[in-house]
Amino acid sequence: MRIDAYNQIQQFYKSSKLNKTEGKKPAASKFTDKFMLSDAAKDAQLAKQAADNAPDVRAELVNPLKERIANGTYEVSTEDFASRLLSKYNGLF
């Protein structure tokens, strides 16, 4: 294998590229960058804004439960609690 032949070929291609590009000036581009959102992205943006504006706690549901707990009238069925706990636990595995 002759390495010097490869170097001669490489020099030939380098010199031809330089000669071709020296005479040309960069042309001004007619294209400009544009930023466009898809309809799905616009919908996601609206949903995010609605979620950000929504309260963290739904007071109309929480306040009656707080009152019942404070009054001592809120009761939890231990059987119902246990069955829900087991179903959540079984759903993990």
C-alpha positions as a Markdown table, in Angstrom:
| # | Residue | x | y | z |
|---|---|---|---|---|
| 1 | Met | 0.0 | 0.0 | 0.0 |
| 2 | Arg | 1.4 | 3.4 | -1.0 |
| 3 | Ile | 0.7 | 6.1 | 1.5 |
| 4 | Asp | 2.3 | 8.8 | -0.6 |
| 5 | Ala | -0.3 | 8.2 | -3.4 |
| 6 | Tyr | -3.1 | 8.8 | -0.9 |
| 7 | Asn | -1.5 | 12.1 | 0.2 |
| 8 | Gln | -1.2 | 13.2 | -3.4 |
| 9 | Ile | -4.8 | 12.5 | -4.1 |
| 10 | Gln | -5.8 | 14.3 | -0.9 |
| 11 | Gln | -3.8 | 17.4 | -1.9 |
| 12 | Phe | -5.5 | 17.4 | -5.3 |
| 13 | Tyr | -9.0 | 17.5 | -3.7 |
| 14 | Lys | -8.0 | 20.1 | -1.2 |
| 15 | Ser | -6.7 | 22.5 | -3.9 |
| 16 | Ser | -9.7 | 22.1 | -6.1 |
| 17 | Lys | -12.1 | 22.9 | -3.3 |
| 18 | Leu | -10.1 | 26.0 | -2.5 |
| 19 | Asn | -10.1 | 27.2 | -6.0 |
| 20 | Lys | -13.8 | 26.8 | -6.5 |
| 21 | Thr | -14.8 | 28.6 | -3.3 |
| 22 | Glu | -12.4 | 31.5 | -3.5 |
| 23 | Gly | -14.2 | 33.2 | -6.4 |
| 24 | Lys | -17.7 | 33.0 | -4.8 |
| 25 | Lys | -19.1 | 35.4 | -2.3 |
| 26 | Pro | -21.7 | 34.2 | 0.2 |
| 27 | Ala | -25.1 | 34.9 | -1.2 |
| 28 | Ala | -27.7 | 36.7 | 1.0 |
| 29 | Ser | -30.3 | 34.3 | 2.2 |
| 30 | Lys | -33.9 | 35.1 | 1.3 |
| 31 | Phe | -35.2 | 32.8 | 3.9 |
| 32 | Thr | -35.9 | 33.8 | 7.5 |
| 33 | Asp | -36.6 | 31.6 | 10.6 |
| 34 | Lys | -40.1 | 31.4 | 11.7 |
| 35 | Phe | -41.6 | 30.1 | 15.0 |
| 36 | Met | -44.9 | 28.3 | 14.6 |
| 37 | Leu | -46.8 | 26.3 | 17.2 |
| 38 | Ser | -48.9 | 23.3 | 16.1 |
| 39 | Asp | -52.6 | 23.1 | 17.2 |
| 40 | Ala | -51.7 | 20.4 | 19.7 |
| 41 | Ala | -49.0 | 22.6 | 21.2 |
| 42 | Lys | -51.5 | 25.5 | 21.5 |
| 43 | Asp | -54.0 | 23.2 | 23.2 |
| 44 | Ala | -51.3 | 22.0 | 25.6 |
| 45 | Gln | -50.4 | 25.6 | 26.4 |
| 46 | Leu | -54.0 | 26.6 | 27.1 |
| 47 | Ala | -54.4 | 23.5 | 29.3 |
| 48 | Lys | -51.2 | 24.4 | 31.3 |
| 49 | Gln | -52.5 | 28.0 | 31.8 |
| 50 | Ala | -55.8 | 26.7 | 33.0 |
| 51 | Ala | -54.1 | 24.3 | 35.4 |
| 52 | Asp | -51.8 | 27.1 | 36.7 |
| 53 | Asn | -54.9 | 29.3 | 37.4 |
| 54 | Ala | -56.9 | 26.6 | 39.1 |
| 55 | Pro | -56.8 | 26.5 | 42.9 |
| 56 | Asp | -54.7 | 23.7 | 44.5 |
| 57 | Val | -57.6 | 22.6 | 46.8 |
| 58 | Arg | -61.3 | 22.3 | 45.9 |
| 59 | Ala | -62.7 | 24.2 | 48.9 |
| 60 | Glu | -66.3 | 23.2 | 48.1 |
| 61 | Leu | -65.3 | 19.5 | 48.8 |
| 62 | Val | -62.8 | 20.0 | 51.5 |
| 63 | Asn | -64.6 | 22.4 | 53.8 |
| 64 | Pro | -67.6 | 20.1 | 54.6 |
| 65 | Leu | -65.2 | 17.3 | 55.5 |
| 66 | Lys | -63.2 | 19.6 | 57.7 |
| 67 | Glu | -66.4 | 20.7 | 59.5 |
| 68 | Arg | -67.5 | 17.1 | 60.1 |
| 69 | Ile | -64.1 | 16.2 | 61.4 |
| 70 | Ala | -64.1 | 19.2 | 63.7 |
| 71 | Asn | -67.6 | 18.3 | 65.0 |
| 72 | Gly | -66.7 | 14.7 | 65.5 |
| 73 | Thr | -69.4 | 13.5 | 63.1 |
| 74 | Tyr | -67.1 | 12.1 | 60.5 |
| 75 | Glu | -66.8 | 8.3 | 60.6 |
| 76 | Val | -64.7 | 5.9 | 58.5 |
| 77 | Ser | -65.7 | 2.3 | 57.9 |
| 78 | Thr | -62.7 | 0.2 | 58.8 |
| 79 | Glu | -63.8 | -2.5 | 56.4 |
| 80 | Asp | -64.1 | -0.1 | 53.5 |
| 81 | Phe | -60.8 | 1.5 | 54.4 |
| 82 | Ala | -59.0 | -1.9 | 54.6 |
| 83 | Ser | -60.5 | -3.1 | 51.3 |
| 84 | Arg | -59.4 | 0.0 | 49.5 |
| 85 | Leu | -56.0 | -0.1 | 51.0 |
| 86 | Leu | -55.6 | -3.8 | 49.8 |
| 87 | Ser | -56.8 | -3.0 | 46.3 |
| 88 | Lys | -54.2 | -0.1 | 46.0 |
| 89 | Tyr | -51.5 | -2.3 | 47.5 |
| 90 | Asn | -52.3 | -5.2 | 45.0 |
| 91 | Gly | -52.4 | -2.7 | 42.2 |
| 92 | Leu | -48.7 | -1.8 | 42.8 |
| 93 | Phe | -47.5 | -5.3 | 42.0 |
